[in-house]
Amino acid sequence: MPDWKDYQEEAAEFFRTLGLEANTDVTIQGVRTKHDVDVLVKSHHYGFDVTWIVECKFWKEPLSKLHVLALREIVTDAGADRGILLSEAGFQSGAVEAANLTNVQVTSLADLSVTAREQISAV
């Protein structure tokens, strides 16, 4: 039976299959403090460095807006381009609302895989 560590590794491997650099259990220095992140994704496109912070929640219940707000703060403090909150159990409506119109995306690894497959096959 998979656990949260397996979920985290599976997420990192997903980003690697897209040609991105992905490392698990990374400590990054923000403006105000250090942050332990589940997966740090980096890429370089057209002269720009891009950094995403991915948090993997392998929980049985949908995540609340507090998780979105916490990730937004980490993304801001670390100067990352985007935060991605992964949960196969889904998200409470407040979490989805808190992520709308921000640089934090709430999704699942299953949904990301489908979206990526669709976009790759459309090329």
C-alpha positions, 0 to 999 in steps of 0.5 A: 500500500502506497504512503505519502512518501511514495506519493511524493516520489510519484509526483516528482517522477511525473514532472521528470517525465515532462522534462523538468528537474524535480527533487523531493524533500528539499529545504529552500531559503526564503526571504524570511525563513527556510521551508521544507518542501515536498517537491521542488520543480525547476526548468529553464525556458527561453532564457527564464528560470522557472521554479514550482513548489509542489506540496503532496498531501496523501490524506483521506479527507479533502484539504481546507483553505488553510493548506492553500493559504500556507502554500501561498505564503511559502511560494511568496517568501521563496520567490517561486513562480507557482505552487501546486497542491496535490491531493487525491482526496480533493479540496473543500470549496474554500480551498478552491476559492482561496486558490482562484486567481492566484499562482497556487493550483489545487489538483490531483496527480491523476488529473495532472496526468490526464491533462498532460497526456491530452496536451502532449497528444495534441502537439 
